[in-house]
Amino acid sequence: MLKSVSIVLSFLLFVVHPVFGPVQDPAYLAPESPLALQKNIQVDPYDVAKGIAAAATIPAMVGMSPYFMKKLFAENYNLSNILATDYLLNTSLILLISFYFNFRKSGKEDDVQSNKTKLRLSFYQKVVLIGGAIVSGHVFSIPLKYLALQGSDAITPDSIVRTAPILLVLFSSLSLSGFFKFLSLNEKLTFKKVVGVVLVTLGVFVLISIKKTGVMGETTSFGVIIAILATIAYLISDIFNKTLMELDVMEKRTFLLLAYGVGFITFYISASFLNSGSGLVFSWFVVALALVNLYGWFAKLYAFQYLEATLVRCFISTSPLFTLIWLWVFNQQMPQPFGYLVLALGMFVTGLFLVLWQHNADTNGRAVVKGKKKTRFALRKVRAIPLFEASL
């Protein structure tokens, strides 16, 4: 075990060294520079469309994870063993992806949409931002959700976690000061957005009310309590991850490699203390779980670059609907009453439409070209200014 841990620690030091290395161009850090203060730069509408497409595909993928977890629990695998294997597989996959791209960024940088000027982060703020994103996401939110699934059915805990937008829409409009000023999302709190988020949240509660047939377990108070804690952890994780992507502090692949590496060390040691053996799980279900989770994280971070955190979280909150559909497909048991499923779908579609409408109203401009109206994306944004190099 010690040999494995030492190898992973050495690897993480290799990854962290370029992350906290010297800045190549100090001019990028100057808050008074023209680039740092530039606003209303025209943005390719296809970038926003790609962000929406990425966010829209997340629910169908991550909706399978409760089924895979319940299958693994049914085979009497320990949660720490499952997480250690999941994180190790994803660390290996990211390494393979990095080798495929020759450990280099693509020639074209992403234009990151931002509604706040670039901030000059101190070393300690960078540590808090990256560490907070890793700990809240891969050490707390994911394990807490799975722990809730272990003590309850496959729908209720995941549905409770997906009520996070109602909390996120409130926090995203707050403006922080002092050391944590960089965590302010500065999103507008409007009537359309609030109504849309409430409808999405109500749709989640409708799914919770569906008769629990074929959902692989019974609802328990333990699962509900842990799911509430996981909801708070996901809220904090979304704030840190959105800020991480908005300020372009670290490239997605590098961050996920570091996050999964830290998570693997944490739960591999935990599994080794709690159980005898290697602490790893050998099952096709854990491979499938790792793949859908990795896709979900990549897609979420990509969507955070172009969309508001509240909008991305609203898309993800529809995943319990897909979980029920997957359970229906895998277990051949239709959710009852079926009308609740249709009602939840209607609430999700209406809520997402309102949030998207508000998002477009905040970001789109109108221009007249040759006497005809033409939509123009004039977003309040700042060019993605690298605060420090984080390539592999």
FIPA-321211 format. One record per residue (C-alpha): residue in one letter; x, y, z; residue number from 1. Coordinates in steps of 0.001 Angstrom, whole numbers, always signed. Example, Ala and Ser with C-alpha at 12.3 -4.5 7.8 and 13.67 -1.06 7.14 Angstrom:
FIPA-321211
{rec "a" {+12300 -4500 +7800} 1}
{rec "s" {+13670 -1060 +7140} 2}
This chain:
FIPA-321211
{rec "m" {+0 +0 +0} 1}
{rec "l" {+2791 +2432 +950} 2}
{rec "k" {+4508 +1794 -2370} 3}
{rec "s" {+1302 +2591 -4276} 4}
{rec "v" {+722 +5758 -2278} 5}
{rec "s" {+4304 +6931 -2805} 6}
{rec "i" {+3983 +6424 -6577} 7}
{rec "v" {+764 +8436 -6708} 8}
{rec "l" {+2228 +11197 -4518} 9}
{rec "s" {+5252 +11455 -6788} 10}
{rec "f" {+2965 +11699 -9786} 11}
{rec "l" {+869 +14423 -8158} 12}
{rec "l" {+4002 +16434 -7390} 13}
{rec "f" {+4853 +16152 -11084} 14}
{rec "v" {+1423 +17572 -11931} 15}
{rec "v" {+1373 +20318 -9274} 16}
{rec "h" {+4858 +21651 -10087} 17}
{rec "p" {+3918 +23318 -13415} 18}
{rec "v" {+609 +24465 -11935} 19}
{rec "f" {+2230 +26629 -9265} 20}
{rec "g" {+5245 +27471 -11396} 21}
{rec "p" {+6229 +30962 -12547} 22}
{rec "v" {+3929 +33013 -14737} 23}
{rec "q" {+5203 +33347 -18292} 24}
{rec "d" {+3657 +36753 -18940} 25}
{rec "p" {+3219 +38932 -15814} 26}
{rec "a" {+1271 +41483 -17865} 27}
{rec "y" {-1685 +39114 -17830} 28}
{rec "l" {-1963 +39628 -14091} 29}
{rec "a" {-2273 +43395 -14179} 30}
{rec "p" {-5859 +44203 -13157} 31}
{rec "e" {-5617 +47627 -14773} 32}
{rec "s" {-4476 +46305 -18162} 33}
{rec "p" {-6830 +46931 -21134} 34}
{rec "l" {-7399 +43218 -21631} 35}
{rec "a" {-8391 +42702 -18018} 36}
{rec "l" {-10904 +45526 -18127} 37}
{rec "q" {-12314 +44900 -21595} 38}
{rec "k" {-16049 +44135 -21763} 39}
{rec "n" {-18811 +43572 -24294} 40}
{rec "i" {-16584 +41599 -26673} 41}
{rec "q" {-18500 +39863 -29425} 42}
{rec "v" {-18641 +36090 -28952} 43}
{rec "d" {-19256 +33319 -31435} 44}
{rec "p" {-22820 +32121 -30743} 45}
{rec "y" {-21725 +28576 -31477} 46}
{rec "d" {-19648 +28620 -28282} 47}
{rec "v" {-22765 +29261 -26226} 48}
{rec "a" {-24632 +26625 -28225} 49}
{rec "k" {-21861 +24123 -27505} 50}
{rec "g" {-22100 +24929 -23800} 51}
{rec "i" {-25855 +24297 -23860} 52}
{rec "a" {-25354 +21050 -25786} 53}
{rec "a" {-22772 +19859 -23256} 54}
{rec "a" {-25024 +20681 -20294} 55}
{rec "a" {-28032 +19026 -21947} 56}
{rec "t" {-26219 +15705 -22401} 57}
{rec "i" {-25138 +15413 -18760} 58}
{rec "p" {-28459 +14206 -17240} 59}
{rec "a" {-28842 +11204 -19547} 60}
{rec "m" {-25321 +10048 -18697} 61}
{rec "v" {-25131 +10678 -14951} 62}
{rec "g" {-28698 +9384 -14600} 63}
{rec "m" {-27244 +5877 -14925} 64}
{rec "s" {-24891 +6239 -11948} 65}
{rec "p" {-27500 +5450 -9213} 66}
{rec "y" {-28310 +2160 -10960} 67}
{rec "f" {-24639 +1172 -11196} 68}
{rec "m" {-24053 +2116 -7549} 69}
{rec "k" {-27022 +83 -6324} 70}
{rec "k" {-25743 -2902 -8308} 71}
{rec "l" {-22320 -2579 -6700} 72}
{rec "f" {-23845 -2286 -3226} 73}
{rec "a" {-25926 -5383 -3963} 74}
{rec "e" {-22648 -7246 -4579} 75}
{rec "n" {-21539 -6181 -1060} 76}
{rec "y" {-18721 -3900 -2151} 77}
{rec "n" {-17611 -1230 +303} 78}
{rec "l" {-18118 +2435 -610} 79}
{rec "s" {-14420 +3281 -118} 80}
{rec "n" {-13402 +418 -2418} 81}
{rec "i" {-15835 +1579 -5105} 82}
{rec "l" {-14633 +5183 -4923} 83}
{rec "a" {-10950 +4194 -4938} 84}
{rec "t" {-11465 +2075 -8057} 85}
{rec "d" {-13622 +4720 -9743} 86}
{rec "y" {-11034 +7442 -9128} 87}
{rec "l" {-8116 +5232 -10189} 88}
{rec "l" {-9833 +4324 -13464} 89}
{rec "n" {-10615 +7958 -14212} 90}
{rec "t" {-7077 +9064 -13340} 91}
{rec "s" {-5768 +6469 -15801} 92}
{rec "l" {-8265 +7545 -18484} 93}
{rec "i" {-7289 +11199 -18155} 94}
{rec "l" {-3623 +10229 -18437} 95}
{rec "l" {-4386 +8315 -21620} 96}
{rec "i" {-6289 +11307 -22996} 97}
{rec "s" {-3356 +13551 -22100} 98}
{rec "f" {-898 +11209 -23832} 99}
{rec "y" {-3165 +11218 -26875} 100}
{rec "f" {-2921 +15002 -27070} 101}
{rec "n" {+829 +14873 -26396} 102}
{rec "f" {+416 +16704 -23090} 103}
{rec "r" {-221 +19943 -24952} 104}
{rec "k" {-3130 +22309 -25137} 105}
{rec "s" {-4863 +22649 -28474} 106}
{rec "g" {-3767 +25562 -30639} 107}
{rec "k" {-7073 +27396 -30206} 108}
{rec "e" {-7889 +28672 -26743} 109}
{rec "d" {-11435 +28638 -25494} 110}
{rec "d" {-13128 +32013 -25236} 111}
{rec "v" {-14382 +31962 -21690} 112}
{rec "q" {-17526 +33930 -21011} 113}
{rec "s" {-17315 +35964 -17841} 114}
{rec "n" {-19443 +38572 -16173} 115}
{rec "k" {-16687 +39844 -13915} 116}
{rec "t" {-13245 +41285 -14587} 117}
{rec "k" {-10214 +39093 -14096} 118}
{rec "l" {-8940 +39249 -10565} 119}
{rec "r" {-5358 +39069 -9479} 120}
{rec "l" {-5372 +36020 -7242} 121}
{rec "s" {-2737 +35606 -4598} 122}
{rec "f" {-964 +32280 -4118} 123}
{rec "y" {-3201 +31493 -1128} 124}
{rec "q" {-6353 +32326 -3086} 125}
{rec "k" {-5253 +29946 -5824} 126}
{rec "v" {-4665 +27237 -3229} 127}
{rec "v" {-8089 +27855 -1675} 128}
{rec "l" {-9808 +27867 -5084} 129}
{rec "i" {-8198 +24675 -6401} 130}
{rec "g" {-8261 +22905 -3041} 131}
{rec "g" {-11857 +23908 -2384} 132}
{rec "a" {-12950 +22637 -5802} 133}
{rec "i" {-11232 +19281 -5227} 134}
{rec "v" {-12342 +18729 -1636} 135}
{rec "s" {-15947 +19852 -2087} 136}
{rec "g" {-16373 +17899 -5320} 137}
{rec "h" {-14360 +14677 -5157} 138}
{rec "v" {-13889 +14216 -1415} 139}
{rec "f" {-17320 +15243 -95} 140}
{rec "s" {-20155 +15699 -2630} 141}
{rec "i" {-19709 +12489 -4656} 142}
{rec "p" {-19032 +10193 -1648} 143}
{rec "l" {-21920 +11705 +329} 144}
{rec "k" {-24336 +11135 -2549} 145}
{rec "y" {-23219 +7525 -2888} 146}
{rec "l" {-23441 +7028 +868} 147}
{rec "a" {-27033 +8285 +729} 148}
{rec "l" {-27736 +5835 -2092} 149}
{rec "q" {-26298 +3025 +7} 150}
{rec "g" {-28777 +3758 +2787} 151}
{rec "s" {-31836 +4445 +644} 152}
{rec "d" {-33470 +3798 -2735} 153}
{rec "a" {-32005 +4793 -6106} 154}
{rec "i" {-34226 +7849 -6629} 155}
{rec "t" {-34830 +9835 -3428} 156}
{rec "p" {-31208 +10741 -2454} 157}
{rec "d" {-30266 +11685 -6027} 158}
{rec "s" {-33436 +13761 -6349} 159}
{rec "i" {-32725 +15638 -3130} 160}
{rec "v" {-29210 +16421 -4338} 161}
{rec "r" {-30676 +17837 -7556} 162}
{rec "t" {-32555 +20535 -5631} 163}
{rec "a" {-29270 +22465 -5433} 164}
{rec "p" {-30350 +25128 -8020} 165}
{rec "i" {-32789 +26685 -5535} 166}
{rec "l" {-29817 +27362 -3253} 167}
{rec "l" {-27411 +28236 -6046} 168}
{rec "v" {-29695 +30881 -7562} 169}
{rec "l" {-29698 +32695 -4211} 170}
{rec "f" {-25950 +32502 -3611} 171}
{rec "s" {-25007 +33329 -7217} 172}
{rec "s" {-26477 +36816 -6875} 173}
{rec "l" {-24479 +37653 -3746} 174}
{rec "s" {-21361 +39780 -3906} 175}
{rec "l" {-18596 +38734 -1523} 176}
{rec "s" {-15808 +40950 -271} 177}
{rec "g" {-12363 +40518 +1155} 178}
{rec "f" {-10320 +37343 +675} 179}
{rec "f" {-13230 +35409 -884} 180}
{rec "k" {-14266 +38141 -3325} 181}
{rec "f" {-13160 +35978 -6254} 182}
{rec "l" {-15942 +33475 -5456} 183}
{rec "s" {-18683 +35981 -6291} 184}
{rec "l" {-20595 +34696 -9330} 185}
{rec "n" {-22427 +38017 -9876} 186}
{rec "e" {-25375 +36426 -11665} 187}
{rec "k" {-28566 +38459 -12024} 188}
{rec "l" {-31493 +37435 -9835} 189}
{rec "t" {-34571 +37991 -11990} 190}
{rec "f" {-38196 +36917 -11831} 191}
{rec "k" {-37945 +34623 -14877} 192}
{rec "k" {-34873 +32875 -13520} 193}
{rec "v" {-36392 +32351 -10063} 194}
{rec "v" {-39637 +30966 -11541} 195}
{rec "g" {-37660 +28671 -13837} 196}
{rec "v" {-35502 +27343 -10992} 197}
{rec "v" {-38567 +26819 -8780} 198}
{rec "l" {-40291 +24839 -11548} 199}
{rec "v" {-37232 +22625 -12029} 200}
{rec "t" {-37044 +22045 -8268} 201}
{rec "l" {-40765 +21249 -8072} 202}
{rec "g" {-40271 +18771 -10903} 203}
{rec "v" {-37641 +17020 -8802} 204}
{rec "f" {-40060 +16814 -5849} 205}
{rec "v" {-42706 +15345 -8162} 206}
{rec "l" {-40264 +12550 -9007} 207}
{rec "i" {-39667 +11954 -5298} 208}
{rec "s" {-43440 +11430 -4865} 209}
{rec "i" {-43565 +8638 -7459} 210}
{rec "k" {-44416 +5270 -5966} 211}
{rec "k" {-41165 +3503 -5264} 212}
{rec "t" {-41506 +431 -7459} 213}
{rec "g" {-38379 -997 -9034} 214}
{rec "v" {-36116 +1665 -7540} 215}
{rec "m" {-33865 -854 -5783} 216}
{rec "g" {-34438 -76 -2117} 217}
{rec "e" {-36566 +1759 +446} 218}
{rec "t" {-36428 +5417 +1422} 219}
{rec "t" {-34774 +5915 +4821} 220}
{rec "s" {-34250 +8936 +7060} 221}
{rec "f" {-30493 +8242 +7036} 222}
{rec "g" {-30402 +8480 +3247} 223}
{rec "v" {-32407 +11711 +3281} 224}
{rec "i" {-30138 +13381 +5876} 225}
{rec "i" {-26950 +12405 +4034} 226}
{rec "a" {-28495 +13571 +743} 227}
{rec "i" {-29162 +17009 +2266} 228}
{rec "l" {-25495 +17233 +3295} 229}
{rec "a" {-24511 +16162 -234} 230}
{rec "t" {-26704 +18953 -1635} 231}
{rec "i" {-24755 +21553 +347} 232}
{rec "a" {-21478 +19989 -801} 233}
{rec "y" {-22608 +20141 -4449} 234}
{rec "l" {-23593 +23796 -4008} 235}
{rec "i" {-20120 +24660 -2740} 236}
{rec "s" {-18524 +22508 -5451} 237}
{rec "d" {-20441 +24302 -8224} 238}
{rec "i" {-19340 +27701 -6927} 239}
{rec "f" {-15672 +26694 -6813} 240}
{rec "n" {-15748 +24905 -10175} 241}
{rec "k" {-17566 +27733 -11932} 242}
{rec "t" {-15016 +30234 -10608} 243}
{rec "l" {-12167 +27907 -11580} 244}
{rec "m" {-13404 +27733 -15174} 245}
{rec "e" {-14459 +31394 -15398} 246}
{rec "l" {-11082 +32716 -14284} 247}
{rec "d" {-9265 +30090 -16373} 248}
{rec "v" {-7073 +29220 -13421} 249}
{rec "m" {-6513 +25621 -14487} 250}
{rec "e" {-7218 +23613 -17626} 251}
{rec "k" {-10028 +21062 -17289} 252}
{rec "r" {-7888 +17996 -17894} 253}
{rec "t" {-5248 +19082 -15391} 254}
{rec "f" {-7820 +19853 -12709} 255}
{rec "l" {-9632 +16527 -13090} 256}
{rec "l" {-6338 +14634 -13076} 257}
{rec "l" {-5384 +16322 -9817} 258}
{rec "a" {-8872 +15909 -8304} 259}
{rec "y" {-9192 +12218 -9136} 260}
{rec "g" {-5615 +11613 -7968} 261}
{rec "v" {-6300 +13193 -4579} 262}
{rec "g" {-9591 +11306 -4335} 263}
{rec "f" {-7894 +8008 -5157} 264}
{rec "i" {-5263 +8471 -2443} 265}
{rec "t" {-7922 +9444 +98} 266}
{rec "f" {-10246 +6501 -495} 267}
{rec "y" {-7547 +3930 -1260} 268}
{rec "i" {-6016 +4582 +2157} 269}
{rec "s" {-9498 +4566 +3690} 270}
{rec "a" {-10345 +1249 +2027} 271}
{rec "s" {-7020 -248 +3106} 272}
{rec "f" {-7696 +645 +6737} 273}
{rec "l" {-11290 -583 +6685} 274}
{rec "n" {-10808 -3756 +4652} 275}
{rec "s" {-8225 -6382 +3935} 276}
{rec "g" {-6950 -6823 +389} 277}
{rec "s" {-6103 -4383 -2350} 278}
{rec "g" {-9029 -2047 -1713} 279}
{rec "l" {-10082 -2167 -5377} 280}
{rec "v" {-13261 -3459 -7026} 281}
{rec "f" {-13260 -5723 -10063} 282}
{rec "s" {-16647 -5321 -11715} 283}
{rec "w" {-17960 -4055 -15037} 284}
{rec "f" {-20402 -1883 -13107} 285}
{rec "v" {-17578 +191 -11611} 286}
{rec "v" {-16069 +643 -15092} 287}
{rec "a" {-19412 +1925 -16387} 288}
{rec "l" {-19762 +4156 -13314} 289}
{rec "a" {-16316 +5666 -13900} 290}
{rec "l" {-17049 +6385 -17570} 291}
{rec "v" {-20368 +8174 -16995} 292}
{rec "n" {-18920 +10178 -14092} 293}
{rec "l" {-15879 +11269 -16075} 294}
{rec "y" {-18063 +12378 -18959} 295}
{rec "g" {-20326 +14258 -16546} 296}
{rec "w" {-17408 +16163 -15047} 297}
{rec "f" {-15829 +17078 -18374} 298}
{rec "a" {-19176 +18230 -19771} 299}
{rec "k" {-20015 +20236 -16652} 300}
{rec "l" {-16683 +22061 -16584} 301}
{rec "y" {-16991 +22747 -20323} 302}
{rec "a" {-20503 +24156 -19857} 303}
{rec "f" {-19293 +26319 -16940} 304}
{rec "q" {-16996 +28120 -19377} 305}
{rec "y" {-19908 +29522 -21396} 306}
{rec "l" {-23041 +29361 -19241} 307}
{rec "e" {-24152 +30596 -15857} 308}
{rec "a" {-23750 +28146 -12999} 309}
{rec "t" {-27496 +28231 -12267} 310}
{rec "l" {-28373 +27240 -15843} 311}
{rec "v" {-25893 +24349 -15865} 312}
{rec "r" {-27175 +23096 -12522} 313}
{rec "c" {-30774 +23272 -13765} 314}
{rec "f" {-29871 +20990 -16659} 315}
{rec "i" {-28149 +18529 -14313} 316}
{rec "s" {-31156 +18584 -11980} 317}
{rec "t" {-33226 +16759 -14583} 318}
{rec "s" {-31071 +13623 -14152} 319}
{rec "p" {-33558 +11850 -11756} 320}
{rec "l" {-35998 +11743 -14667} 321}
{rec "f" {-33418 +9835 -16705} 322}
{rec "t" {-32615 +7642 -13706} 323}
{rec "l" {-36249 +6529 -13625} 324}
{rec "i" {-36151 +5914 -17376} 325}
{rec "w" {-32960 +3833 -17062} 326}
{rec "l" {-34459 +1854 -14174} 327}
{rec "w" {-37496 +1284 -16343} 328}
{rec "v" {-35241 +4 -19144} 329}
{rec "f" {-32970 -2150 -16953} 330}
{rec "n" {-35572 -3515 -14517} 331}
{rec "q" {-38571 -3581 -16874} 332}
{rec "q" {-40776 -1820 -14292} 333}
{rec "m" {-42670 +1309 -15289} 334}
{rec "p" {-42763 +4142 -12703} 335}
{rec "q" {-46207 +4583 -11169} 336}
{rec "p" {-48176 +6720 -11601} 337}
{rec "f" {-46817 +7387 -15079} 338}
{rec "g" {-48578 +10769 -15172} 339}
{rec "y" {-46145 +12066 -12534} 340}
{rec "l" {-43321 +11395 -14964} 341}
{rec "v" {-45057 +13470 -17638} 342}
{rec "l" {-45791 +16245 -15118} 343}
{rec "a" {-42145 +16378 -14025} 344}
{rec "l" {-41041 +16477 -17656} 345}
{rec "g" {-43348 +19438 -18317} 346}
{rec "m" {-41997 +21303 -15287} 347}
{rec "f" {-38402 +20639 -16365} 348}
{rec "v" {-38997 +21851 -19927} 349}
{rec "t" {-40847 +24983 -18792} 350}
{rec "g" {-38305 +25793 -16086} 351}
{rec "l" {-35327 +25336 -18407} 352}
{rec "f" {-37031 +27453 -21053} 353}
{rec "l" {-37459 +30345 -18594} 354}
{rec "v" {-33879 +30126 -17314} 355}
{rec "l" {-32550 +29917 -20883} 356}
{rec "w" {-34744 +32842 -21890} 357}
{rec "q" {-33335 +34953 -19079} 358}
{rec "h" {-29809 +33816 -19888} 359}
{rec "n" {-30227 +34958 -23499} 360}
{rec "a" {-31810 +38245 -22393} 361}
{rec "d" {-28755 +38933 -20221} 362}
{rec "t" {-26176 +38035 -22855} 363}
{rec "n" {-27611 +38738 -26298} 364}
{rec "g" {-27604 +42059 -28111} 365}
{rec "r" {-29661 +43107 -31132} 366}
{rec "a" {-28190 +44628 -34292} 367}
{rec "v" {-29720 +45870 -37523} 368}
{rec "v" {-27927 +44580 -40608} 369}
{rec "k" {-29113 +45787 -44034} 370}
{rec "g" {-32528 +46679 -42675} 371}
{rec "k" {-33078 +43243 -41128} 372}
{rec "k" {-32881 +42305 -37491} 373}
{rec "k" {-30141 +39890 -36710} 374}
{rec "t" {-29301 +38370 -33346} 375}
{rec "r" {-25856 +39208 -32121} 376}
{rec "f" {-24177 +37660 -29081} 377}
{rec "a" {-22609 +40634 -27297} 378}
{rec "l" {-21740 +39034 -24003} 379}
{rec "r" {-20358 +40756 -20973} 380}
{rec "k" {-17162 +38831 -20925} 381}
{rec "v" {-13430 +39059 -20573} 382}
{rec "r" {-10950 +37226 -22705} 383}
{rec "a" {-9627 +34074 -21043} 384}
{rec "i" {-6466 +35429 -19477} 385}
{rec "p" {-4300 +32613 -18083} 386}
{rec "l" {-3308 +33469 -14517} 387}
{rec "f" {-578 +30874 -14708} 388}
{rec "e" {+313 +28003 -16999} 389}
{rec "a" {-1329 +24713 -16054} 390}
{rec "s" {-605 +22529 -19069} 391}
{rec "l" {+679 +19028 -18580} 392}
